[in-house]
Amino acid sequence: MSLPPAAVSFLFSAAPAHADLKLCNRMSYVVEAAIGIDEKAATATRGWFRIDPATCRVVVQGVLTADRVLLNARALAVYGASPIPQNGADTLCVAQDNFVIAAARQCRTGQTPAQFTQITPTQTDDGNLVAYLAEDSEYDDEQARLAGIQRLLVIAGYDAAPIDGVDGPKTQSALSAFLKSRSLPSDVVQSPGFFATMIDAVQKPSSTGLTWCNDTPHKVMAAVATDDGKSVTSRGWYRIEPGKCLHPDVTGQPKQIFSFAEAVDSENRAIRIRDKPLNWGGAKELCTRDSKFEITDQGDCTTRGLTAIGFASVDMTSGGKTLRFAMP
């Protein structure tokens, strides 16, 4: 699977705030959203609100009297490096897990700064307010749900590409194979919890492709690199939560795959054990950077403002490989 630079737009029109505020997801990703409320020079944030494709969730109940409403959204870790750009004008504090922060412009221990975008939701006929999360593809609800299923099928190792929200024999064949492999009935596809079922499936080891599994109590950030015989491309960072697995998006038939991973704390600082970073790598030096990256030129990393890190070669001769990250 490849993660295109999906542009997230927040579709809205000017309207006064009178009732419940809902966020609706028309993306092909399961997302987690956080909102910021500006009122009388004070700013509070709360999150994370998980929203499946083609569903809505109430994030504020009752009359909303805020001067401004702000939004930050992120894709779940299973999608790898988040395709959702965070380029809002306001920097507010969030936490890794569910949170409510009363004074959100000065981050404290366990909180990190994040970019928020101001939104003005639309008032609907029932008096509620709604804001839509959308991709450049401009899916409607039905297309977003199908594209979301296609995307998770591809991550799970089934050929449901292209991810376009259009049904067809290829998507149905991949879906049928997925259901059969998990001993699931066909009607589970229409159940409200189907995305949770799929996400649970892709967070377990797979018999094909590369799987990372985090057996530590810490968050792990990982990077993958592929050698197609002509060039080596490194890509990161992928977030792997404690006790979870993740399948990085490796396309085509690369001749060689490399891996690097490092345990980090809530503020993304390297975990150290006996004064050594807790990481898993090897001797192959490749280029990375602190933020999301995809790098095809591996020469002179340092002089180009990049960081050279030692990746480990992954033996894929058996067709599938699970790398487990554990405490020493």
Stockholm file with secondary structure:
# STOCKHOLM 1.0

chainA/1-328         MSLPPAAVSFLFSAAPAHADLKLCNRMSYVVEAAIGIDEKAATATRGWFRIDPATCRVVVQGVLTADRVLLNARALAVYGASPIPQNGADTLCVAQDNFVIAAARQCRTGQTPAQFTQITPTQTDDGNLVAYLAEDSEYDDEQARLAGIQRLLVIAGYDAAPIDGVDGPKTQSALSAFLKSRSLPSDVVQSPGFFATMIDAVQKPSSTGLTWCNDTPHKVMAAVATDDGKSVTSRGWYRIEPGKCLHPDVTGQPKQIFSFAEAVDSENRAIRIRDKPLNWGGAKELCTRDSKFEITDQGDCTTRGLTAIGFASVDMTSGGKTLRFAMP
#=GR chainA/1-328 SS CCCCCCCCEEECCCCCCCSCEEEEEESSSCEEEEEEEEETTEEEEEEEEEECTTCEEEEECSCCCCSEEEEEEEECGGGSSCCSCCCCSEEEEEESSSEEESSTTSCCTTEEEEEEEEECCEECTTSCEEEEEECTTCCCHHHHHHHHHHHHHHHTTCCCCSCSSCCCHHHHHHHHHHHHHTTCCGGGGGSTTHHHHHHHHHTSCCSSEEEEEECSSSEEEEEEEEECSSCEEEEEEEEECTTCEECCCCCSCCSEEEEEEEEECTTSCBCEETTEECEECCSEEEEECSSSEEECCCSCTGGGTCEEEEEEEECCTTSEEEEEECCC
#=GC SS_cons         CCCCCCCCEEECCCCCCCSCEEEEEESSSCEEEEEEEEETTEEEEEEEEEECTTCEEEEECSCCCCSEEEEEEEECGGGSSCCSCCCCSEEEEEESSSEEESSTTSCCTTEEEEEEEEECCEECTTSCEEEEEECTTCCCHHHHHHHHHHHHHHHTTCCCCSCSSCCCHHHHHHHHHHHHHTTCCGGGGGSTTHHHHHHHHHTSCCSSEEEEEECSSSEEEEEEEEECSSCEEEEEEEEECTTCEECCCCCSCCSEEEEEEEEECTTSCBCEETTEECEECCSEEEEECSSSEEECCCSCTGGGTCEEEEEEEECCTTSEEEEEECCC
//
